[in-house]
Amino acid sequence: MQLRLISSVSRVRLEATIRSLAAIPTRHTLSGARGADAAVAWLERELKSYGGNLQVAQQRWVQPAGGRMTKAQELGNALAMLPGTDTPERVIVVSGHYDSRVTDVLDATSPAPGANDDASGVAVVLECARLMAGLKPRCTVIFAAVTGEEQSLLGSAQLAKSLKEQGKQVVAMATYDIVGNSVSQEGKRDDKHIRVFSTAEELGESPTLATRRKSLGTDGDSPARTLARAIADSARRQVKGISVSLTLRNDRYGRGGDHSSFLAAGYPASVRFTEPGEDWRHQHQDLRVEKGTKYGDLPEFVDYAYLTRVTQVALAWLSELADAPSAPTRATLKQDLSNATTLMWSAVAGAASYEVLWRRTTEPDWSGQKVFPNTQAILPLSKDDYLFAVRAISQNGARGLPMVVGR
């Protein structure tokens, strides 16, 4: 079923979404009825048109003045929720931001089409929502088109706050922001990769867990990086023509995105997707022509074939994790004097089998794997030289998030 979904991604629909949003003169957070409000209303209508099991609504609130908000303003996120059937309290969030800007971040009137930043990310989210609308996943999925990213991540902060207040367990969050261009400012084309950024930081980590992490050498196995590796693996198995590049930092140098709101709210498995080579002539720019060069974030600068593959990656990992069993709550190894490693882990409801992953301590990603029928495994690998993780596999082969041994 997943491969059928992935092959159904529509380049035509992705382009139509971007052009529809870009046709709104500006989607600046402070643009009101003529801009941001028109955009969120269109997004709500579009999500509702997909039908299926989606529950669609706007999240509205009044954002007070301060910082990049020159006045108090009522804002809105467009949300579509796909309820979970087995463990609805587990939530996966996928987002893009629909607000746009020009050179002056406070300019709420100049034309700001925001085709790549970030109608491209919103298009990914909407296409995933459309294709998954008829599914009944194990856990809940929230498809979010948020506002206020350019004004300091306001929409994502509001969404993360509300989920926290509801006591939701966000097991994975990914934001797609600037994902539709395949040619860098220097003219280098790379349409074979999409970057995923993940932090090593774990806010609120207890002293006990910090001591264990340092002792076992799992510093590179934060929940964000565990999610990023799972995404890369899902793409390798299911999508051709593009791969996920692991970038082991929270975001691009000196910059930030909506996943940071979820990290700050205490949801550590939060990552960001961005194209491999950016062209800043088409980001945060007033529309103009200088010395024969066209500036501005226009739909003509989006590579829709590349964006189609990026969306296939999104659909691959999202649909798989949504239908997979949860991660084992505990995974340990036997601390014996042996050059082999004995692993044990907790049983998971809905698991038909389990997959053990391993990598040398010097490797950035898992390099080996083996499936086991029960909750114990013995491997001819030294516990001194390798790191291990275990994930549950459903009857239909969907692989869940790994639990790193010792975490």
Order of alpha helices (4+ residues) and beta strands (2+ residues): alpha-alpha-alpha-beta-beta-beta-alpha-beta-alpha-beta-beta-alpha-alpha-beta-alpha-beta-beta-beta-alpha-beta-beta-beta-beta-beta-beta-beta
